[in-house]
Every structure is written in C-alpha cells, then in structure tokens.
Amino acid sequence: MEPHQSGGDEGDVRLRRAVHQTIRDVTEDQEKFRYNTMLAKLMTLVNTMFEVRNQTSPEAWGEAVRSLLLLLAPSAPHITEEL
C-alpha cells in the first residue's frame, strides 16, 4: 500500500488527523474492552487512508500504516507480525 504521488498538505493533514483520532478512540475502546467498536474504528481509518491515498506524502502514509499495524496488533497479533 504505497501512495502514488508525494506531497499534498491537505491530504497529509486529513490523514494525520484521522490517525490521531483513531489512536485516541481505539485506546479508549481497548481499555473498556469494546472490541467491536475498536475494530470498526480501525476500518474507518483504512477507508480514510484509501480516500486520501493519492494526496499524501510518503512520510504521512508510512506513519498511518505503522500506526494502523500497532493499533491492530493486540487484536490480531499473528497477522500484524506478518505484515
């Protein structure tokens, strides 16, 4: 999952905002054992990632992918280890 173009401040801002909101929400859901809503929020992040895929810098994209894998790791450790 690599972005096609580099640059794009608006896409970077939207993606980073989505990542940080997801980190906050997923952390809260994990602490309260709300796994269904946690996974739904991760899916929302993936959807946002694909929406802004062509509008983000490689740095913002890499940050989003790393964050997604770290957030998914407690729920699906074997899959995230392979990715």
C-alpha positions as CSV (number, residue, x, y, z in Angstrom):
1,M,0.0,0.0,0.0
2,E,2.1,2.9,-1.3
3,P,0.8,6.3,-2.2
4,H,1.1,7.1,-5.9
5,Q,2.1,10.8,-5.5
6,S,4.2,12.6,-3.0
7,G,3.2,15.9,-1.4
8,G,-0.2,17.2,-0.6
9,D,-0.6,19.1,2.6
10,E,-4.3,18.8,2.7
11,G,-4.2,15.0,2.4
12,D,-1.5,14.8,5.0
13,V,-3.5,16.9,7.4
14,R,-6.6,14.8,6.9
15,L,-4.7,11.5,7.2
16,R,-2.8,12.5,10.3
17,R,-5.9,13.9,12.0
18,A,-7.7,10.6,11.3
19,V,-4.7,8.6,12.6
20,H,-4.6,10.6,15.9
21,Q,-8.3,10.4,16.4
22,T,-8.2,6.7,15.8
23,I,-5.4,6.3,18.3
24,R,-7.4,8.1,20.9
25,D,-10.6,6.2,20.2
26,V,-9.0,2.7,19.9
27,T,-7.1,3.2,23.1
28,E,-10.3,4.1,25.0
29,D,-12.1,1.2,23.4
30,Q,-9.4,-1.3,24.4
31,E,-9.4,-0.1,28.0
32,K,-13.1,-0.6,28.2
33,F,-13.0,-4.0,26.3
34,R,-15.2,-2.7,23.4
35,Y,-13.5,-4.7,20.7
36,N,-16.3,-4.5,18.1
37,T,-16.2,-0.7,18.1
38,M,-12.4,-0.7,18.2
39,L,-12.2,-2.7,15.0
40,A,-14.9,-0.6,13.4
41,K,-12.8,2.5,14.1
42,L,-9.7,0.8,12.5
43,M,-11.8,0.0,9.5
44,T,-12.8,3.7,9.3
45,L,-9.1,4.6,9.4
46,V,-8.4,2.2,6.5
47,N,-11.2,3.8,4.5
48,T,-9.8,7.2,5.1
49,M,-6.4,6.0,4.1
50,F,-7.7,4.8,0.7
51,E,-9.6,8.0,0.2
52,V,-6.5,10.2,0.6
53,R,-4.1,7.7,-0.9
54,N,-3.1,9.8,-3.9
55,Q,-2.9,13.0,-1.9
56,T,-0.4,12.2,0.8
57,S,3.3,12.3,1.2
58,P,5.2,9.1,1.8
59,E,6.0,10.2,5.4
60,A,2.3,10.7,6.3
61,W,1.4,7.4,4.6
62,G,4.1,5.5,6.4
63,E,3.0,7.0,9.7
64,A,-0.5,5.9,9.1
65,V,0.4,2.3,8.1
66,R,2.7,1.9,11.2
67,S,0.0,3.3,13.5
68,L,-2.6,1.0,11.9
69,L,-0.4,-2.0,12.5
70,L,0.4,-1.1,16.1
71,L,-3.3,-0.5,16.9
72,L,-4.3,-3.8,15.3
73,A,-1.5,-5.8,17.0
74,P,-3.3,-6.5,20.3
75,S,-6.4,-7.9,18.5
76,A,-4.6,-9.7,15.7
77,P,-1.0,-10.3,16.7
78,H,-0.2,-13.1,14.2
79,I,-1.5,-11.1,11.2
80,T,0.2,-7.9,12.1
81,E,3.5,-9.6,12.7
82,E,3.5,-10.9,9.2
83,L,2.6,-7.5,7.7
